Amino acid sequence: MNKGLLIVLSGPSGVGKGTVCTELRQRHKDLVYSVSATTRVPRAGEVDGVNYFFKSKDQFLDMIARDALLEHAEYVGNYYGTPRDFVERTLASGKDIILEIEVQGALKVKEKFPQGVFIFLVPPSLDELKDRITGRGTENSDVIDHRMSVAVEEMNLIRYYDYAVVNDQIDSACYRIQSIITAEHCRKDRFIADLETMKEATEKA
């Protein structure tokens, strides 16, 4: 009954995953953030085990070989991934852990950890999503068009998720996610094994 939940928050780029995840953690101090492993060099002020688990390339490749990552990817010459051991130890301690990740990475996690709770964050509309991406002011029109095309493809993968939450307002989105977490903790499947153990203990007494 005391085991935690792995909550996987995903969705297209620009939908606001990071903002929602940060707000959820502010509201729930016990919600653990899934720390990724990486081979990139630490930046000023970054702490190993807090911002990332910093690994050498050989260490990271060894983690891949040992199936010690729930997912991994290479980006701009560096590796990034989700350590399985950190997730499992956190869950065993009874704490919920949240993983904020892109769609393709989330689907890889689901292959190895299907018992997780997979939540797809949806924009109010594609026009709103485009406005959010454009509002960053960091990409030209060609890049924005490409990202919108990718976003549409990613949204077609929503059927592989357990829940969908529209990110129209941060407060509303966080409330819906909080409701999902509460409901998941009350699923009968989480109690059956423990009830059987309690029953056996009573019979032996």
N, C-alpha and C positions, 0 to 999 in steps of 0.2 A: 504494500500500500504506500510505502514511503519512497518508491523510486521516482525520479524526476522524469520530465518530458523533454525530448529534443524537438524544439520548435524551429522549423525551417521557413524563413521568410524570404520570398523570392518575387520576381516580377521583372518587367522590361526596364531597361536603363532609363532613368529620368522619372520613374514613377514615385520616387520618394522613400525607397527602402531604408536608406541610412537615417533619414529624419525620423521616420516612424520607429525604427529600432532604438534610436537614442532616447526618444520620448518614453518608450516602454520601459527602458532600463532606469530612467529617472523615476518612474512611477513604482517600479518593483525593484527595490535594491537587492533582493535575493535572486533576481534573474541574472544568470551568468552569461556573459558574452563568449561565444566560441572563438577562441584565439587561434589564428591560422599559423601554420609554419611557412617559412619563406627562406630562400637563399639570398635575398638581396641584403645589402649592407645596411645596418641600423642607421637611421637618421638621428640627428641631435635630439636628445631628450627621450628617445624611445627605449623602453625597458624590455629585456627578454622575459617572456612569459606573461607580459601585460599587453603590449602592443602586438607582438608576434613572438613565435618561437623561432629564433634565428638559427639556421642550420647551414652547414657547408653543403656544397653540391653532392659530395659523396654521402653525407649523412642523409640527405633528402632522397637520393636514389636508393639508399638502403631501406628507407621507410617505404618507398614504393614497392621494392622487392618483397618486403615482409608483409605487404597488404596492411600497413599501419596507418593508411590514410583513407578517409571516407570518399574523398575526391581530391584531384589535383589538376593543375594546369600550368602551362608555361606562358609567361607574358614578358615581352621585351627582355628576353634572355635570362629571366629569373623564374624560379619555380615557386608556386603557392599551393597550399593544400590544407585540408582539415584533419588534424590528428585524431585518430579513432580513440586512443587511450585517454586523452583529455576529456573527450565527450563521455566515454563510458564511466570514467571515475567520477565525473560530476553528477551523472545520472544516478549512480550507485549511492552517492552521498545524500540523495533525496532532493537535490536542487534541479530546477528547470534550467535548460541552457538554450540560447537562441543563436541560430546561425543565419546571418544575412548574406545572401549569395545570389549570383546570377542564375538564370534559368537552367542552362546546361549543367552547371555544377550541382544544382539542386536535384536534377534527375539522376545524376551519378550517385548522390547520397542516398536517394530512395532505393536504388538497386542494392546497396549494401546495408541500409538501415531502414527498411520499410515500415517499422513501427514508429517512426517519427511522425510529427504532425506537420503536414506540408500546406503552407498558406501562400496563395498567390495574390499579390497586391495589384489591383487593377486601377488604371486611371479613370477619371470620370468620363472622359472621351478621348479620342485620338487627337482632336484639336487641342485639348488641354495639355496632353502629353507633349505635343509639338511646341506649344507655348513655353512649357517648362524647360525643354531642351534648348530652345532658342534663347530663352531668358538668361541662360548661363553666359552667353556672349563669347563662347570659347571655340565655336565651330562654324565653318562656312556652310552655305546652303547645300552643297553636295554631301557633306558629311552628315548634316541633319537629315537629308532625304534618305541616306543609307541607314541611319540609325532608326528612322521611322519604319523603314521596310523590315529591318530586323525585329523591331518591336512587334509588328503585326504577326510575324512568323512565331515569335515567342508566345504571344497571347493565344495562339492556336494550341499550345501545349498545356493549357489550363486544365484540360481533362485529366491530366495525370496527378493533379493536386487534390487534397482533401477539402479545402475551403478556398473561397474567393472573397476578398475584402476590397471594397472600393475606397480608394484614398482620396475622398473628396475634401475632408477636413481632418487634420491630424488627430484632434480629440475623438472624433467619431470612429476613425479607423482604429485607434488604440483601444477604444471601448469594445469594439467588435472582436478584436484579437484577444483582449482580456476575457471576454465571454467564451470564446473558443477554448482557451486554456482551462478555464474553470470547468467547462463541460467535459473536456477530455480527461480531467482528473476524476470525474465522476463516472466514467465508463465502467460497466460491470466487469469487463475483461481484466481491469486492473485489480479487482478485488477477489476474483474467483480463486486464484492460486493461494492467496493468503487465507481465505476462508477455509479452504481444504486443510491447510496446515493447522489452523486453529481447531478445526473439527477433530483432527487426528490427535492433537495434544489433549483435548478434552476427553477423548475416548480412553487414552492411556492413563489419565489421572485417576 
